[in-house]
Structures are given as structure tokens and as C-alpha cells.
Amino acid sequence: MMQRISALLSHACRMVARNGVSLAAVGIVTLLLCLALVGPMLTAYPPYVTDLANVLSPPGRLHWFGTDQLGRDVLSRVVASARIDLFVAVCAVAASFTVGVGIGGLAGYLGGAFDLWTSRVAEMVQVFPLFVLAMALVAALGNDLRNVVLATAIVNLPFYIRLARVEVGVLSTQLFVEAARVAGNGDARIISGVLLPNVMPNLMIQLSVNLGWAILNAASLSFIGLGIRPPTAEWGIMVAEGATQAMAGHWWLIVFPGFALALAVFAFNLLGDALRDMFDIRSR
Amino acid sequence: MLIKTEPPLLSIDRLAVEFVTPNGRVRALDDVSLQISTGEIVGVVGESGSGKSVTAYSILGLLPAEANITSGSITYLGSALRELGGRELKAIRGSEISMVFQSPQTALNPIRPVGAQIADVVMAHSPLNRAQAAARAIEALREVRINSPERRVHAYPFELSGGMCQRSVIAMALACAPRLLLADEPTTGLDVTTQRAIMDLLVELTRSRGMSTMFITHDLGLAAQYCDRVIIMQSGRIVEQGLTEQIFMTPRQPYTRRLLSATPQAHTKLIDLIPASEQQVFKVSSPLTAASKPNRAAVGSPVLRVRGLTHEYPLHGAPRSLLRLLGRRQRSDKDGANKFRAVDGLSFDVAQGECVGLVGESGSGKTTTSRLIAKLVRPTAGSIQLNGEEIADADPRAFARSAMRRVVQIVFQDPAASLDPRRTAFEAIADPLRRLEGIRRPAELGRRIRDICDLVELRPALLGRYPHQLSGGQKARVGIARAISVYPALVILDEPTSALDVSVQAVVLNQLDRLKRALGLSYLFVSHDLNVVRLMCDRVMVMKSGSIVEQGKVDDLFRDPQHPYTKSLLNAIPRIDFEVDAGSGAKQLSNFP
């Protein structure tokens, strides 16, 4: 087992090192994750302490990203935001991935009525514009963090259901799946031992791209005042609050959180390809 | 036969091609020199990786980006093709030198009618307008003997059979009257009777148009039957070239002799396929443990007894297919008209230790039959008795976990596709042992797998590899090892060697035969290759449109076929006997050292 994991890791490292874009994506994502974990410990100022003697000071030696209208350090707040935005995105995507791949995989494998109904329901969810649906869900369920996670998970669910359904459906007709049945594997083992490992590489791409989207979704919801609320340090809130000041020339209030948000979405999108290379055994 | 004074149409001189791979440079062609004169058919014969396709691709400048021509020249009618620019080469492709690819279904664009595709080629090389080009397309289809070409020009590739698709591809290749045709395995994957028709057509068109054909194939029989000259290639080099009779009657190189003897012919024996030096004595380390005993039938009763086996697939009409798009699977049990009967009332027995061949062309229902008996699908009607136990009605999913699953195993057609790409060879072989025999202890599992590797001559060092790291022959061995690991009574061999090179096939066939005797297995051998069936089987059944049209002892059936369909199948087998024409008997050929 250990041997396998180390083989997987060394392969992953080789695939990443071979491709500059993958390397950049992995680098940025690692940086973001580190910031989310230990970032608040590294910054010079606490993100929530106001300093009214020092409001709206432009980026400088003391405050690299400047301060906001309450004198809070923008750098500290941008770093602190990474934790909450990544937390929401990871939780939401993990939930929709688990549930979606489960349902979609079964639909693709079993076919018939189950497939028919899950596919129709998934399509019904997809009829709505994603963001509008997420907004409606948060508004209906209650305006808190848990419901932002839930809403993000629900609007993403159809993508996983459909992708897993198609991938599993295509794979189930392969000879090696029949071979597994001849070898005495029941349905459960075929799904978990043969089908899922083989659809993982493609699902990984979706997972990664989706993480970027989920971060953007959480930030957008808080931008319009849903979910996470001020004074929490969060990229969407910071951009929303900064927007009122930006017209007056205080550009740093929106540029830095906006750039952090863009960077996160960008990095997760690029990471998809890198992940596929890492998980694809055939390139080993 | 050849006019030596005339300069050759195409001349390749000391061509070398390298592929740049992540693991360094690989030499694909080395010092390849050949000539093709006007009007001749030259066969380029070799196994996979011999460089025969690379040779053809380099002529047309169609090599993939990672391939480099490192040295040598290609001269066509006095002009050096390597020095031509992209535009000039493009003008030559299709109009002067044309190509017919392997697997016609993939060579055609699936979403355009074949006629439009032919017209595209015509318009690219001539000033004709679309209407004239369309008329030319009809003409082109007529020339390749497609019936009612006026209708067929509008057909999409999926509406045509494999043979018709290949005819369309040939029509496309010949539409601009090229002087040289490169045919890359044009009949691989086609039925033997279709193959014969296509080859006859190619030869006839070559002769009547006075063009030349470079015919690339892995099949020595085809080369012998249809070519004027033959070039034998191995790992990027030309081993031997000469007139066809000369190559096949008096081959000078050991590799040529070896290739010849590995090709199943009408008079060879199984053991003759392998060079004498490699016919090692097969050691049976007696792995027949107590575990295998329950799989044996009572003496005298057949291992497999099939009666009235029938299988129907539902057919969907146009309105239904729309519903199906919406996810609806209609069970049209009410009306029999919407069903396709793939297997129609088969009855046969397979006795203990017997190898029964099931031959037929694509669509004959032989694969469905093998899937029915392997319990991958449930038959519509009929009885399947395995060791006296009725299994026809068992649900395939439930059967997978029943005790009877051990008794019948299957070796699938394509060794590459039947192995899980994410599991090592060890895992693949261990799977049935874990599931069907409940072996969990690593020590015991390892011992059993080593025993099986011994039996199929798979080096234990390869067990840790993934399928893509194994060669075709090694993958085939893993597939066989997986099937026999639980010592089944009956093994279904579904075209077990059709994806393999002849020399690998020779070894695998011998191995299967020895395994059968060593383990007391019974085989149901499904194949389209009659020569292979003749070598392997005791009895043979010929299947057509879901029914058995003829069955009997192999020797009888091959010597004196009764049914016209069997006769046509036997006639279509390519042969390597020249003496038959000369009237001096074909004995000599099988006597190569």
C-alpha cells in the first residue's frame, strides 16, 4: 500500500514537473491552501481590529495593501478571506461530488427508470440559471453560512450526476467490466472497484473546475449580501464594500480582494488538467 | 515480368525515420530501400511495429509530428517528395498517390454522406463544380461495384456495412485516378468473404487502370495470393524482398521462414507453427489441487449441453428512438415484429476435454452465443446445462456470485480491452481467485498465481505491471491466466488471438492446446479464422444468421463441406500454395525447417 502511494506521488510529481502550466496551478493552489491554514498567523495586523486614526491609507510600507474605511489592514483581510471562501467551496464541492457521483454512477450503471427520473430531475435543476437558483435557495433556507454551502452544493449536483452517469454508462459496456463480472464480482464491487477508479480522472477535472466556480459563487452571494455577512473578512464582501469607496479613488479596496478571487478561480481551473495527468495511469 | 529499363514509379532510398518519445529516440525505420514500378502490386508484410505503415505514411508526408525522417530519399516520378512543400505534397496526395486506410468506418467522416466525401476529394484536385463532382462520385461508387450507386451516394457511413464502407474508401482513393495506391491493411477487420471481394476488386482495378499498388498487410496468405512482389519487414528494416513465388517457395532469411511457418495453413499442424528450437517440453507441475475437482462433470456426460438456445434483441423504430433519446427504454414484448433474433434455436454439446469451434462472419450471432453461455446475458429461451446443471434462467448478476460461476470462464477477444487499465496483471489474475474461491491470504494467493503463471508461461516479474506496460502477447497470457485460474470446466475462447501477430498467435494457440490437455479443460472456440479453428478444434459448427448451418468433425467439414455457405467461407481463405496451380502438390510448403 505504502509502495503504491509513493509510486502515485512520484508519478504526480513527474507529471507536474513536465508541464509548466500544471506547475503554476499546483503552486498557486498550494499557496492559497497554506494561506487559508496559517495565513492569519503570519499577517502583521488582526483582520477585524479597526484603526480609525488610519482609515483609507493607500498601499505603503506599513500597510502593503492599504487600509479600508474603518482602518482595517486590507492584506490581513484578503488573507483571512482565503480560509472562509475555500472552506465554503471545499465543503460544497465535496458534498455535491459525493452525492452526485453516487447518484449519477448508479443511474449510468442501472439505467431504466432510476436513470430516467434522476436525469429528468437533474435537468429540471439545470433549467434555472445557477446563480439565481443559489440566491433563491439561500433566501428560502435562511441567510447563513451553512445554507450557502448547501445551496452551492445543490446547484452543482446536476453536473456530477450527468458526468458520472455518462462516464459510467460508457465504461459499463467495456470488456473489462464484463471480465470483472465473469470473475465473480457483484454489482457493488464492480461499481466501487472497477467503474469508479476508472472514471475518477475525468471527474477530477470537473471537481477542480467546480472548486473555482464554487469560490466565485460564494463570493458573489456575499457580494449581494447573502450568506456570509459583514464584518467577516471575505473577498465578495470586501469587493462590495470597496465598490462604494472605489469611485473616490480608493482602488486598493477592490483590486486586491478582486485579484485574489480571480487568482483562486484561475488556479483551480488550471489545476483540472494537472489532476487528470496525475490520476491517469496510462501516462505512467 | 518487370521491365527493368523503365525507371520505377516510386523509389525509396535508404530511408530512416526516428520517433522522439519522452524516453528518448526510437528508430522506426532503418535503411529502407524499395522500388515500385508501374503496374505492379507490391506487398509489404510484417508484424506490428515492423515499420510497414510508417513507410507508407512517410511517402505521403503524413508522419506524426514526433516522427523525423533522419536520412534517405523518396523519389516519385523523378521528383524528390521530401523536398516538396506542403502545398505541392497536398496536390500529389489523392491525385497522384492515394491511400486506403485500415478500418474504413474510422477513415470516413461519420456525419457526412459518402458521396459528398468523394465529391470533396474530386473538387480538391480538379476544376469540377459540385454537381459534376457528385456525378463523378456516383461513377466512382459504380466502379467499386456498389449496387445502385445513385442511392448509395446519399448514405452515411453508419448505414453501410464494413465492406461497403471500404469500397467507398477505395472509391474515394481512386476518384482522381492516382498512379500509386497505398493500401494499409485494407481488409483487416472485414469478414473473410468480404475480404476476398475487396482484394479481388483492388487487384482488378490496379490491373485495369495500369496503376501500382503498395499493399501493406500482416497476412502472408493475402500477400501470397495477390501480390507480384513481396517485401518482408521486421523492426524497421527490410528483411527480404523478391518475387512472390521466390519469397514463399525459397525464402532465404530465417525470419521469413519463421513467419511462414507461424501462419496457419491448410496443411500445418499446431506444433509446426513454432520453430523447433523453441518447442520446449511443457512441464505440468500438477497444480490440479482438490479445489478443481468439483468442476469436473460425471464421466460420459457432456460439460455443456445447449438446447434450443434463442436470444432476441428489441429493435427500435424511428419514433421509438426519439423516446429512447429521452431516456425511455421500451420493452416491446407485445409485438414480435420489433425484435431481432440474434441466436435462433441453437442445440449442441461440448464433451469433456473437447474443443468445439464456432465459426461465422460478423453478425452471425457467434459472439452473442458466447456471451449467452458465459452468462453475461440471459437468453430469451432455451436451455444451457453446465455439468448437468441448468443455468439458462439464472440472472447474470446473481450468477456472478454463485458457485457455478467458476465452472464456465471466458477469454475475451481483445486482450487489451478486457483488462482493467488501472489494475496490475497480478490484480487481474487474483480477482477471480478472491471472488470465486475466497482466497484471501496473500501467501496462498501468491502461490496460486505463481502456479498459473507457470502454466501460461508468464514471467512473474511482469505481474506488477499495468496492461499498457505489457505487450500484446503478454496481455493475452494474463487474460488466459485469469480465465483458467479457478480451473473451470469450460472455457469460452472468443477470438482469443485475433488481435495478435502471427508469431504470437502461434505461441498462444500452442499454449491453449497444452493447457487444455494438462488441465482437462473443454473449449468453445469462437473464431472467424477457419485455419485457426482447423488447428485447434475437434469439432466445428458453422453459424449463419443465428443458426448452425453445418457441423461436424473438423477434418470432414474441411475436406468435404456440404452447405454452400461453408464452401464459400472455405474458398475465401487466402492460401499460400503455388504448386496447386502448377499441379505439383502443396506438400513442400509445410516442410520448412
Interface residues (C-beta under 8 A of the other chain):
Chain A: G111 G112 D115 L116 S119 R120 Q174 L175 F176 E178 A179 A180 R181 V182 A183 G184 N185 G186 D187 R189 V194 P197 N198 I281 R282 R284
Chain B: G327 R328 R329 A374 L376 P396 R397 A400 R401 R405 R406 Q409 I410 F412 Q413 D414 A417 S418 L419 D420 P421 R422 D431 P432 R435 L436 Y466 H468 G479 R482 A483
